[in-house]
Amino acid sequence: MTRATPVACTLSSAGLAAQRKRWEQLIARAMTERAETVVGLRISFLPGAEDELRALVAVETECCAWATWTVEQATGTIVLHVRSTADGVGALHNMFTTPRPECRQSRADGDLRRA
């Protein structure tokens, strides 16, 4: 029988606060689009954010193993894909919700809105 990974972060309170602050700073500086997908999130960032994004994802991969975190380069942008199943998808949809003013947000159903 396969045991499901619980939807929980393993960082300490201090570690979680530090990680959250780093994400908030990166989002404020470089996030250009956030889209909810059927399995999680697709978030785009300015190209200059790649090193910090990869550093954050390295931490997330360890502390939030219930999700799959991947970073890829696309034309003129860096894209973060975060995927999960069941309750993990809902948790992901509630993350990274404070975008830059010019950031576009969309849902899997194609609804596109300005944040």
RAPE-V581183 format. One record per backbone hydrogen bond with DSSP energy under -1.0 kcal/mol. CO is the residue of the C=O (numbers start at 1). NH is the residue of the N-H. E is the energy in kcal/mol with one decimal. If there is no record, write none. Layout:
CO	NH	E
CO	NH	E
This chain:
6	8	-1.5
12	16	-3.0
13	17	-2.2
14	18	-2.2
15	19	-2.6
16	20	-2.8
17	21	-2.1
18	22	-2.1
19	23	-2.4
20	24	-2.7
21	25	-2.3
22	26	-2.3
23	27	-3.1
24	28	-2.4
25	29	-1.7
26	30	-3.0
27	31	-1.4
30	46	-2.1
32	104	-2.0
33	44	-2.8
34	106	-2.2
35	42	-2.5
39	84	-2.5
40	37	-2.8
41	82	-2.4
42	35	-2.9
43	80	-3.4
44	32	-2.9
44	33	-1.3
45	78	-2.3
46	49	-2.0
47	50	-1.5
49	53	-2.7
50	54	-2.8
51	55	-2.0
52	56	-2.5
53	57	-2.6
54	58	-1.9
55	59	-1.4
56	60	-2.5
57	61	-2.7
59	63	-2.6
60	64	-2.7
63	10	-1.6
64	67	-1.7
68	83	-2.3
70	81	-2.8
72	79	-3.1
74	77	-1.8
77	74	-2.7
78	45	-2.7
79	72	-2.4
80	43	-2.8
81	70	-2.5
82	41	-2.6
83	68	-2.9
85	88	-2.2
86	89	-1.2
87	91	-1.9
88	92	-2.4
89	93	-2.3
92	95	-2.1
100	103	-1.9
103	115	-1.5
104	34	-2.6
105	113	-3.4
106	36	-2.9
107	110	-2.4
111	107	-1.7
113	105	-2.6
